[in-house]
Amino acid sequence: MQYLLAIDCGLTVSKAVIISTEGNEIAHGFTKPEISYPKAGWVERDLKDLWRHICRAVKEAIVSSGLEPEQIIGVTVTGHGNGIFCLDQELSPARPGILSLDTRASETLTTLTKEGTLEKAHPFTGNQVWAASSPVLLRWIKDEEPKVFRKIRYVCAVKDYIRYRITGELHTDHTDFSGGALIDTANIRYSKDVLDAYGIPEVNEMLPKMLDPWAISGMVTRTCALETGLKEGTPVSTGGIDIVMTALGCGCIDEGQMCVIVGTWSINGIVMEKPVFNKNALLTSTFCVPQRWYQVDASPSSASNLDWFMEQFCHFEKAEAERRRVSPFEIINEELRGMNPGSCDIIFHPFIYGNNIQPSARAGFYGLGGWHKRADLLRAIYEGVCFSHLNHVQNLRSVVGAKEAYISGGGSRSEIWTQMFADILNIPIHVPKGDELGALGGAINAAVAVGFYEDHREAVSYMCSIIRKHEPDPKAHEIYMKKYDQYNEILEVMKTSWDHMYRTMHETKV
């Protein structure tokens, strides 16, 4: 048997996952690198510390697998996108990495917006940007940390630095840099026009060589082999941004296939055969399969709302799930069984951590009465999260038709919830096998890179599988759409109130 190792650098957790060439997860190594908050709104990570954590995760995965290092025929790295990671002439970090949760460049973003930069750049990048987008942060560094900016030799994504520590060679890939609004996405090339628009033409000299995600980027060095337990000389594929790797790990390779990630963020993406830029969507990136692009709309308004509710109000259920060694979803679903579409008249806006409507948006339950029980609140959360996803999916469907959806993330473990997604999105929902689908997507690219499979289609046919499928119920969809109209009506009314509360809180803050 032969295996692949996929390293996944997440915002909170980094993982090393060993996956067989048949797509089975064999062993994991998990680690939680430190995040620092040196100032209000600053969110950073020490890259050398991150590398130490990755080494521990890889060692843990190899040891727990019981495999010999030579059985691992390929390595790849995936990771979160945006933020920015800068290296100096010695290819050491020029400053701590800035994560995509950072808000320090909010004023820079306002300035760029007033300058018309976003309008100039969008025809090339196909991306909306926010304060932690890569080009916005680079402009901030240029303006606010000029000494740091002058010593930068390369800018890269987080996975590029980790791959450099593995191979000794620095490259990037086009999925990360297109998702980071740094390239001409349609033509998959660097563009002076993009960098000029952001007022950072100097960055043109800081860009590493750009490769395909399925290319061989280098080999495991002797130093890395000693630090991780990998075999020296093992080929390493370039890899890519986690959102496209997750879609590939679900089995998405053809136009109209959609990936819905029900996790901390509501991330919804659809595969396209040609790039079509959509100002209603968050971003358009290249894909980790040849001749494909990927359009994404997203916001932090998904299963994190349920996580918050469970943390605050479901202590017994969490303890019971631990005692029975099952997912907390199984305990919650027992409460929800017997509740049908239309049986819950509570509306929930899932904006515990904000949303894409406006920065001041907040969560809320509407229509609560003394006769309601906790199960009604849970049902309202499930529905509200689905409605938030539907908002994004409608934005995507305005450009590319979706024929089927693949669902991943923690929410995919609940059969009640995944059926609700099928009914509300009005599309067949496929639930893929596996827990680490981003790592699986990386492993698929690695398998193609080392020549184990001829192409992505063959690799997907052997490495991806579906454990269940949900067909939409037309009657349920009709009921949900009436409630979705109410959801949106309340949302429109609340926009003014949210802004008023936001201003009042900041004006009275001591």
C-alpha positions in Angstrom: 0.0 0.0 0.0 1.1 3.5 -0.7 0.1 6.7 1.0 0.1 10.5 0.8 0.7 13.1 3.5 -1.4 16.3 3.4 -0.5 19.2 5.7 -3.4 21.6 6.3 -2.5 25.0 7.9 -5.8 26.3 9.3 -6.4 29.6 11.1 -6.8 27.8 14.5 -5.7 24.2 14.0 -3.0 22.8 11.8 -3.1 19.2 10.8 -1.0 16.5 9.1 -3.2 13.8 7.6 -2.0 10.5 6.0 -4.4 9.4 3.3 -4.2 6.2 1.3 -4.2 6.2 -2.5 -7.8 4.9 -2.2 -8.8 8.1 -0.3 -9.0 6.6 3.2 -7.8 8.7 6.2 -5.2 6.6 8.0 -3.8 8.8 10.7 -3.8 12.4 11.9 -1.6 14.8 13.8 -3.2 17.9 15.2 -1.7 21.0 16.7 -2.9 24.5 17.7 -0.2 27.1 16.9 -0.3 30.3 18.9 -2.0 33.4 17.6 -0.9 36.7 19.0 -2.9 40.0 19.4 -0.2 42.7 19.8 -2.7 45.5 19.4 -6.5 45.8 19.1 -7.5 44.4 15.7 -4.1 42.9 15.0 -4.0 39.1 14.6 -0.6 37.6 13.9 1.3 34.3 13.9 5.0 33.6 14.3 6.0 31.5 11.2 8.9 29.8 12.8 6.7 28.7 15.7 4.1 27.5 13.2 6.8 25.3 11.5 7.7 23.7 14.9 4.0 22.9 15.3 3.8 21.4 11.8 6.8 19.2 12.5 5.2 17.8 15.6 1.9 17.2 13.7 3.7 15.3 11.0 5.7 13.2 13.4 2.5 12.4 15.3 0.7 11.3 12.1 3.6 9.1 11.0 4.1 7.4 14.4 0.3 6.8 14.9 0.0 5.3 11.4 2.7 2.7 12.0 3.9 3.3 8.5 7.5 3.4 7.2 8.4 6.8 5.8 9.1 5.3 2.4 5.5 4.2 2.1 4.5 7.9 1.8 5.0 8.6 -1.9 4.0 12.3 -2.0 3.5 15.3 0.3 1.4 18.4 -0.2 0.5 21.5 1.7 -2.8 23.5 1.8 -3.8 26.4 4.0 -6.0 29.3 4.7 -6.0 32.2 2.2 -5.3 35.9 2.4 -3.5 37.7 5.2 0.1 38.2 4.2 3.4 36.5 4.9 6.7 38.3 4.1 10.2 36.9 3.8 13.5 38.8 3.8 16.6 38.2 1.7 17.6 35.1 3.8 14.0 33.8 3.4 13.3 34.3 7.0 10.1 36.0 8.2 10.5 39.8 7.7 7.7 40.3 10.3 5.1 38.0 12.0 2.5 36.7 9.6 -0.7 38.6 9.4 -3.8 36.4 9.4 -7.0 36.9 7.5 -8.9 37.8 10.8 -6.9 41.0 11.1 -8.6 44.4 10.9 -5.6 46.8 11.2 -5.9 48.0 7.6 -9.5 49.1 7.8 -8.6 52.7 7.2 -6.4 51.7 4.3 -9.3 49.9 2.8 -11.4 53.0 3.1 -8.7 55.0 1.4 -8.4 52.5 -1.5 -12.2 52.5 -1.9 -12.3 56.3 -2.1 -9.4 56.2 -4.6 -11.5 53.9 -6.8 -8.9 51.1 -6.5 -11.4 48.3 -6.1 -13.2 49.3 -9.3 -9.9 49.4 -11.1 -8.7 46.0 -9.8 -11.9 43.9 -10.0 -11.9 43.4 -13.8 -8.5 41.7 -13.4 -8.9 39.9 -10.0 -12.6 39.1 -9.9 -12.4 39.7 -6.1 -14.0 41.8 -3.5 -11.4 42.7 -0.8 -11.6 43.4 2.9 -9.1 44.7 5.5 -7.2 41.5 5.7 -7.0 40.9 1.9 -3.4 40.4 0.8 -3.0 43.6 -1.4 -4.7 45.8 1.2 -2.3 44.6 3.9 0.7 45.1 1.6 -0.4 48.7 1.0 -0.7 49.0 4.8 2.8 47.7 5.4 4.2 50.1 2.7 2.5 53.1 4.4 2.9 52.2 8.0 6.0 49.9 8.2 8.2 51.3 5.4 11.4 49.8 6.9 9.8 46.3 6.9 8.5 46.9 3.4 12.0 47.8 2.1 13.5 44.5 3.4 10.9 42.2 1.9 12.3 39.9 -0.7 9.2 37.7 -1.2 5.5 37.7 -0.3 3.7 34.4 0.0 0.8 32.5 1.4 1.1 30.6 4.6 1.3 27.2 2.9 4.2 28.5 0.7 6.4 29.2 3.8 5.7 25.7 5.2 6.5 24.1 1.8 9.7 26.1 1.6 10.7 24.7 5.0 10.0 21.2 3.5 11.8 21.6 0.2 14.2 24.5 0.5 12.5 26.1 -2.6 10.0 28.9 -2.5 7.0 28.9 -4.9 3.4 29.8 -4.8 0.4 28.5 -6.7 -2.4 30.4 -8.6 -5.3 29.3 -6.4 -3.9 31.1 -3.4 -2.7 34.2 -5.3 -6.0 34.5 -7.2 -8.0 34.0 -4.1 -5.7 36.7 -2.6 -6.5 39.2 -5.3 -2.9 39.4 -6.4 -3.1 38.2 -10.0 -5.0 38.4 -13.3 -7.3 35.6 -12.5 -8.8 35.0 -16.0 -5.3 34.7 -17.6 -3.6 33.1 -14.6 -0.6 35.4 -14.6 0.9 38.2 -12.6 -0.3 41.7 -13.6 1.4 45.0 -13.1 -2.0 46.6 -13.5 -3.3 44.9 -10.3 -0.3 46.0 -8.2 -0.4 49.6 -9.7 -4.1 49.9 -8.8 -3.3 49.2 -5.1 -0.3 51.5 -5.1 2.2 48.8 -4.5 4.1 48.4 -7.8 7.2 47.4 -5.9 5.5 44.1 -5.0 6.0 43.0 -8.7 9.6 42.2 -7.7 8.5 40.3 -4.5 6.4 37.6 -6.2 7.7 34.0 -6.2 7.4 31.7 -9.1 3.8 30.6 -9.6 3.1 26.9 -10.3 0.0 24.7 -10.7 -1.3 23.0 -7.5 -0.6 19.6 -9.1 3.0 20.4 -10.1 6.0 19.0 -8.2 7.4 22.0 -6.3 10.5 20.2 -4.8 11.6 17.3 -2.7 11.8 16.7 1.1 15.3 17.9 2.2 17.6 16.1 4.6 17.0 18.8 7.3 13.2 18.4 7.0 13.5 14.6 7.1 15.3 14.9 10.4 12.8 17.4 11.8 9.6 15.5 10.7 10.4 11.9 10.1 9.6 12.1 6.4 11.9 10.3 3.9 14.4 12.6 2.2 13.7 12.9 -1.5 9.9 12.4 -1.2 8.3 14.6 -3.9 6.2 17.6 -2.7 3.4 19.0 -4.8 2.6 22.7 -4.8 -0.9 22.5 -3.2 -3.4 25.3 -2.9 -5.8 27.4 -0.9 -8.0 25.3 1.5 -11.4 26.3 0.1 -10.7 24.9 -3.4 -9.0 21.8 -2.0 -12.1 21.1 0.1 -14.2 21.3 -3.0 -11.9 18.9 -4.8 -11.9 16.6 -1.8 -15.7 16.5 -2.0 -15.4 15.3 -5.7 -16.2 18.6 -7.4 -14.4 18.9 -10.8 -17.2 19.8 -13.3 -19.0 23.1 -14.0 -22.1 23.5 -11.9 -20.9 21.3 -9.0 -21.2 23.3 -5.8 -19.4 22.9 -2.5 -21.2 24.1 0.7 -19.0 24.3 3.8 -21.0 24.4 7.0 -18.3 25.4 9.4 -17.1 28.5 11.2 -17.8 30.4 8.0 -20.6 29.9 5.5 -18.4 29.2 2.4 -20.2 28.4 -0.8 -18.4 27.8 -4.1 -19.2 26.7 -7.6 -17.0 25.3 -10.3 -16.8 27.1 -13.6 -15.3 26.2 -17.0 -14.4 29.8 -17.7 -14.0 32.8 -15.4 -17.1 34.9 -15.0 -16.6 37.8 -12.6 -19.6 38.6 -10.3 -19.6 41.7 -8.1 -22.3 40.0 -5.9 -19.8 37.3 -5.0 -16.8 37.5 -2.6 -14.2 36.2 -5.0 -13.3 34.3 -8.1 -10.2 32.1 -8.0 -8.6 29.6 -10.2 -9.3 25.9 -9.3 -7.0 23.0 -8.4 -8.0 21.2 -11.6 -6.9 22.3 -15.1 -9.2 24.6 -17.1 -11.5 25.3 -14.2 -12.2 28.4 -12.0 -14.1 28.7 -8.7 -16.5 31.4 -7.6 -17.1 31.8 -3.9 -19.5 33.8 -1.7 -19.0 33.6 2.1 -19.6 35.1 5.5 -18.9 34.1 9.2 -22.6 33.1 9.6 -22.7 29.3 9.7 -22.3 26.5 12.2 -20.4 28.8 14.6 -23.8 30.0 15.7 -24.8 26.5 16.8 -21.4 26.1 18.5 -22.1 29.2 20.5 -25.6 28.1 21.5 -24.3 24.7 22.5 -21.4 26.1 24.5 -23.8 28.4 26.4 -27.0 26.3 26.8 -26.3 22.6 26.0 -23.8 21.4 28.7 -25.8 18.3 29.4 -26.0 17.3 25.7 -22.3 17.8 25.3 -21.5 15.7 28.3 -24.0 13.0 27.2 -22.4 12.9 23.7 -19.0 12.5 25.3 -20.3 9.7 27.6 -21.9 7.9 24.6 -18.9 8.7 22.4 -21.1 10.1 19.7 -21.3 13.5 18.0 -23.3 16.2 19.9 -25.4 16.4 16.7 -26.9 13.0 17.5 -28.1 14.2 20.9 -29.5 17.4 19.5 -31.2 15.6 16.6 -33.1 13.5 19.1 -34.7 16.8 20.3 -35.5 17.9 16.8 -37.0 14.6 15.5 -40.7 15.0 14.8 -40.4 18.7 14.0 -41.5 19.3 10.4 -41.0 22.2 8.0 -43.3 24.9 9.3 -43.6 23.6 12.8 -41.2 26.3 14.1 -42.4 29.9 13.8 -39.2 31.5 15.2 -36.9 33.4 12.9 -33.1 33.5 13.6 -30.5 35.7 12.0 -27.2 33.7 12.4 -24.9 36.8 12.8 -23.2 36.0 16.1 -19.9 36.9 14.3 -21.3 39.3 11.7 -22.3 38.7 8.2 -21.9 39.9 4.6 -24.9 42.3 4.8 -23.1 44.9 6.9 -20.4 45.1 9.6 -22.8 46.1 12.3 -25.2 43.0 11.8 -26.0 41.1 15.0 -27.8 37.8 15.7 -31.3 37.6 17.0 -34.3 35.4 17.6 -37.6 36.9 16.5 -41.1 35.7 17.4 -40.3 34.1 20.7 -43.3 33.2 22.9 -43.7 31.6 26.3 -44.8 28.3 24.8 -41.5 27.8 22.9 -39.0 25.2 24.0 -35.3 24.9 23.4 -35.9 22.6 20.5 -37.7 25.5 18.8 -34.6 27.6 19.2 -32.3 24.9 17.9 -34.6 24.4 14.9 -34.6 28.1 14.2 -30.8 28.1 14.3 -30.6 25.3 11.8 -33.0 27.1 9.5 -31.4 30.5 9.9 -28.0 29.1 9.0 -29.5 27.5 5.9 -31.1 30.8 4.9 -27.8 32.6 5.2 -26.2 30.0 2.9 -29.1 30.5 0.5 -28.3 34.2 0.3 -24.8 33.3 -0.9 -26.0 30.5 -3.2 -28.4 32.9 -4.9 -25.5 35.2 -5.6 -23.6 32.4 -7.2 -26.6 31.1 -9.2 -27.0 34.5 -10.8 -23.9 33.7 -12.9 -23.5 29.9 -13.0 -26.3 27.4 -12.7 -25.8 24.8 -10.0 -26.8 21.2 -10.7 -25.8 19.5 -7.4 -24.1 20.4 -4.1 -21.6 18.6 -1.9 -21.7 19.5 1.8 -18.8 19.5 4.2 -17.9 20.9 7.6 -19.3 20.0 11.0 -22.8 20.6 9.9 -22.6 17.8 7.4 -22.8 15.2 10.3 -26.4 16.0 11.0 -28.8 14.2 8.7 -31.7 16.5 9.7 -29.6 19.6 8.8 -28.3 18.2 5.5 -31.9 17.4 4.5 -32.9 20.9 5.4 -30.1 22.2 3.2 -31.5 20.2 0.3 -35.0 21.5 0.9 -34.0 25.2 1.3 -31.4 25.4 -1.4 -33.7 23.2 -3.6 -30.8 21.1 -4.9 -29.6 17.5 -4.4 -27.1 17.4 -1.5 -24.3 14.9 -1.5 -22.5 14.1 1.8 -18.9 12.9 1.0 -17.0 10.4 3.0 -14.2 11.7 5.2 -13.6 14.3 7.9 -10.6 16.1 6.4 -11.8 17.0 2.9 -9.3 19.8 2.4 -6.5 17.4 3.1 -8.1 14.9 0.8 -8.2 17.5 -2.0 -4.5 18.1 -1.4 -3.8 14.4 -1.5 -5.6 14.1 -4.8 -3.4 16.8 -6.3 -0.3 15.0 -4.9 -1.4 11.7 -6.3 -1.7 13.3 -9.8 1.6 15.1 -9.3 3.6 12.0 -8.6 1.9 10.1 -11.4 0.0 7.6 -9.3 -3.2 8.7 -11.2 -3.2 10.0 -14.7 -5.4 13.0 -14.1 -7.8 14.5 -11.5 -10.9 12.7 -12.9 -9.3 9.3 -12.4 -8.0 10.3 -8.9 -11.5 11.5 -7.8 -13.1 8.3 -9.1 -10.9 6.2 -6.8 -10.4 8.6 -3.8 -13.8 10.2 -3.4 -17.1 8.6 -2.4 -20.5 9.6 -1.1 -22.0 8.2 2.1 -25.5 9.6 1.6 -27.6 11.8 -0.7 -30.6 14.1 0.1 -33.2 15.0 -2.6 -35.1 18.3 -2.1 -38.8 18.0 -1.1 -40.8 20.5 -3.2 -43.5 20.9 -0.5 -40.9 21.6 2.2 -39.1 24.1 -0.2 -42.4 26.0 -0.6 -42.9 26.3 3.1 -39.3 27.3 3.7 -39.4 30.0 1.0 -42.3 31.7 2.8 -40.3 31.8 6.0 -37.2 33.0 4.0 -39.3 36.0 2.9 -40.0 36.8 6.5 -36.3 36.3 7.4 -35.4 38.9 4.7 -38.2 41.3 5.7 -37.0 41.4 9.3 -33.4 41.7 8.1 -34.3 44.9 6.1 -36.0 46.4 9.1 -33.1 45.5 11.4 -30.4 47.1 9.3 -31.2 50.6 10.5 -31.4 49.4 14.1 -28.0 47.6 13.9 -26.4 50.8 12.6 -28.0 52.9 15.3 -26.8 50.4 18.1 -23.3 50.3 16.6 -23.0 54.1 16.6 -24.5 54.5 20.1 -22.2 51.9 21.6 -19.1 53.5 20.1 -20.2 57.1 21.0 -20.9 56.1 24.7 -17.8 53.9 25.1 -15.6 55.1 27.9 
